[in-house]
Amino acid sequence: MKLQDKVAVITGAGSGMGKEMALLFGREGAKLVLADISQATLDQVVAEVKDNGGSAVGVLANVAKEEDVQNMIDTAVNTYGSLDVLVNNAGIMDKMTPVTDVTDELWERVISINATGPMRAIRKALPIMIKQGKGVIVNTASVGGLYGSRAGAAYTASKHAVVGLTKNVGFQYADAGIRCNAIAPGGVETNIMADAGDMNMESRGLKKAMSGAGFNPRNGQPSEIAKVALFLASDDSSFVNGTVITADAGWTAY
Ligand SMILES: NC(=O)c1ccc[n+]([C@@H]2O[C@H](COP(=O)([O-])OP(=O)(O)OC[C@H]3O[C@@H](n4cnc5c(N)ncnc54)[C@H](O)[C@@H]3O)[C@@H](O)[C@H]2O)c1
């Protein structure tokens, strides 16, 4: 098993990619701390991991809240005694809102969940990992973090921030035995669009963002992203650090 007895924290574990990562990591022997803002879905995923013979505890945590992030990481150490893998996966969309329409409220919410949350979790996790002399961080970025208009202004900026953070942490702490990488998924069939709420189909933001959608060979399944996360979380990727793996069926290769 690729993660035998590794202690892994996964945010946004109640749905989509985070859920599939939890199930896969659980099957691979990890001891899991699963975090989400939704207690109901979290409980279901924890139960499913345990039904499969895995080990998991759920923590209700809003990654935009410093005290929740602290508690989430403390739970890993207090429950299992260490922290080997941190997956910053929780994220929200911005309804493809272009900058002329973005409110401060939307901008701050998206940045705080998608970018500040991962920074705080990494800030809290690193001293533990440095002390151990090893640790792995996996961030779920997006092709929106590599290109200019796959989403709205706030989402695009937040995911570019995640890519920059990934590279910075990867290089800065490489000599401490830490690896930090990101995944840039293309379109993946999850609940993220539904959770973002109704969109104005005629809006500039949506029309412009969708103008390249025809080049997308296909959407992916969350389980296909979970397999990339497993690669990055495990020793299989021991020489991979400070970089981004795109998983998009070739959408951005055009
Ligand atoms: N689905 C896609 O097409 C796609 C593409 C590229 C990147 N991503 C990224 O993948 C990641 C996972 O998204 P998904 O598509 O699986 O979506 P999803 O909506 O199915 O799952 C996201 C989970 O995160 C949780 N969450 C939301 N806000 C949170 C917060 N503040 N604190 C803790 N948990 C929170 C939600 O409750 C949900 O369970 C996100 O970072 C997203 O930006 C998604």
The ligand as an SDF file (V2000), in Angstrom:
LIG
                    3D

 44 48  0  0  0  0  0  0  0  0999 V2000
  -14.5760   20.5110  -10.7050 N   0  0  0  0  0  0  0  0  0  0  0  0
  -13.7470   21.1200  -11.5210 C   0  0  0  0  0  0  0  0  0  0  0  0
  -13.9930   21.1910  -12.7350 O   0  0  0  0  0  0  0  0  0  0  0  0
  -12.4550   21.7110  -10.9920 C   0  0  0  0  0  0  0  0  0  0  0  0
  -11.4590   22.0550  -11.9110 C   0  0  0  0  0  0  0  0  0  0  0  0
  -10.2580   22.5580  -11.4410 C   0  0  0  0  0  0  0  0  0  0  0  0
  -10.0430   22.6930  -10.0870 C   0  0  0  0  0  0  0  0  0  0  0  0
  -11.0200   22.3660   -9.2060 N   0  0  0  0  0  0  0  0  0  0  0  0
  -10.7290   22.4990   -7.7780 C   0  0  0  0  0  0  0  0  0  0  0  0
  -10.8680   21.2470   -7.1640 O   0  0  0  0  0  0  0  0  0  0  0  0
  -11.0980   21.4210   -5.7640 C   0  0  0  0  0  0  0  0  0  0  0  0
  -12.2010   20.4940   -5.3060 C   0  0  0  0  0  0  0  0  0  0  0  0
  -13.4080   20.8990   -5.9130 O   0  0  0  0  0  0  0  0  0  0  0  0
  -14.5110   19.8880   -6.4660 P   0  0  0  0  0  0  0  0  0  0  0  0
  -14.6320   20.1560   -7.9200 O   0  0  0  0  0  0  0  0  0  0  0  0
  -14.2480   18.5160   -6.0000 O   0  0  0  0  0  0  0  0  0  0  0  0
  -15.8050   20.5410   -5.7990 O   0  0  0  0  0  0  0  0  0  0  0  0
  -16.9500   20.0280   -4.8170 P   0  0  0  0  0  0  0  0  0  0  0  0
  -17.8260   21.2260   -4.6460 O   0  0  0  0  0  0  0  0  0  0  0  0
  -17.5700   18.7600   -5.3160 O   0  0  0  0  0  0  0  0  0  0  0  0
  -16.1730   19.7250   -3.4720 O   0  0  0  0  0  0  0  0  0  0  0  0
  -15.5830   20.7450   -2.7140 C   0  0  0  0  0  0  0  0  0  0  0  0
  -15.7530   20.4580   -1.2330 C   0  0  0  0  0  0  0  0  0  0  0  0
  -15.1360   21.5340   -0.5190 O   0  0  0  0  0  0  0  0  0  0  0  0
  -15.9870   21.9060    0.5510 C   0  0  0  0  0  0  0  0  0  0  0  0
  -15.7360   23.2910    0.9100 N   0  0  0  0  0  0  0  0  0  0  0  0
  -16.1730   24.4100    0.2770 C   0  0  0  0  0  0  0  0  0  0  0  0
  -15.7850   25.5030    0.9460 N   0  0  0  0  0  0  0  0  0  0  0  0
  -15.0850   25.0740    2.0250 C   0  0  0  0  0  0  0  0  0  0  0  0
  -14.4300   25.7210    3.0890 C   0  0  0  0  0  0  0  0  0  0  0  0
  -14.4600   27.0530    3.2010 N   0  0  0  0  0  0  0  0  0  0  0  0
  -13.7910   24.9700    4.0130 N   0  0  0  0  0  0  0  0  0  0  0  0
  -13.7910   23.6240    3.9280 C   0  0  0  0  0  0  0  0  0  0  0  0
  -14.4010   22.9450    2.9460 N   0  0  0  0  0  0  0  0  0  0  0  0
  -15.0470   23.6690    2.0170 C   0  0  0  0  0  0  0  0  0  0  0  0
  -17.3850   21.6790    0.0340 C   0  0  0  0  0  0  0  0  0  0  0  0
  -18.3310   21.5420    1.0900 O   0  0  0  0  0  0  0  0  0  0  0  0
  -17.2100   20.4010   -0.7790 C   0  0  0  0  0  0  0  0  0  0  0  0
  -17.4230   19.2560    0.0090 O   0  0  0  0  0  0  0  0  0  0  0  0
  -11.3660   22.9130   -5.5830 C   0  0  0  0  0  0  0  0  0  0  0  0
  -10.2170   23.5360   -5.0640 O   0  0  0  0  0  0  0  0  0  0  0  0
  -11.6340   23.3900   -6.9980 C   0  0  0  0  0  0  0  0  0  0  0  0
  -11.3300   24.7560   -7.1730 O   0  0  0  0  0  0  0  0  0  0  0  0
  -12.2280   21.8830   -9.6280 C   0  0  0  0  0  0  0  0  0  0  0  0
  1  2  1  0
  2  3  2  0
  2  4  1  0
  4  5  1  0
  4 44  2  0
  5  6  2  0
  6  7  1  0
  7  8  2  0
  8  9  1  0
  8 44  1  0
  9 10  1  0
  9 42  1  0
 10 11  1  0
 11 12  1  0
 11 40  1  0
 12 13  1  0
 13 14  1  0
 14 15  2  0
 14 16  1  0
 14 17  1  0
 17 18  1  0
 18 19  2  0
 18 20  1  0
 18 21  1  0
 21 22  1  0
 22 23  1  0
 23 24  1  0
 23 38  1  0
 24 25  1  0
 25 26  1  0
 25 36  1  0
 26 27  1  0
 26 35  1  0
 27 28  2  0
 28 29  1  0
 29 30  1  0
 29 35  2  0
 30 31  1  0
 30 32  2  0
 32 33  1  0
 33 34  2  0
 34 35  1  0
 36 37  1  0
 36 38  1  0
 38 39  1  0
 40 41  1  0
 40 42  1  0
 42 43  1  0
M  CHG  2   8   1  16  -1
M  END
$$$$
